Amino acid sequence: MTYLILNMSIRCGGLSCKTREVAMSRIEQILSSIESLSDQEFAKLRDWFAERDWERWNKQIEEDSEAGKLDFLIKEALTEKEKDTLKEL
């Protein structure tokens, strides 16, 4: 197992350097486990991962929308509609 060696004098992204080392070790363990999966197990993991990724992305879009971060898109669409330059999908 390989550990990421960190210079203790640098900031470690809000985590203690020891925590960062453990996190990297866990990722390496996960990657190793994934490599050993059968084709059927890998397909199941891939499907689960894709669904989980979609859920996180969808949650982020909802949060951004509620926070007004996507309002510029509405303005842009309304402007294009007023100019009658919307493109048919």
Buried (B, 14 or more C-beta within 10 A) or exposed (E): EEEEEBEEEEEBEEEEBEEBBBBBBEEBEEEEEEEEEEEEEEEEEEEEEEEEEEEEEEEEEEEEEEEEEEEEEEEEEEEEEEEEEEEEE
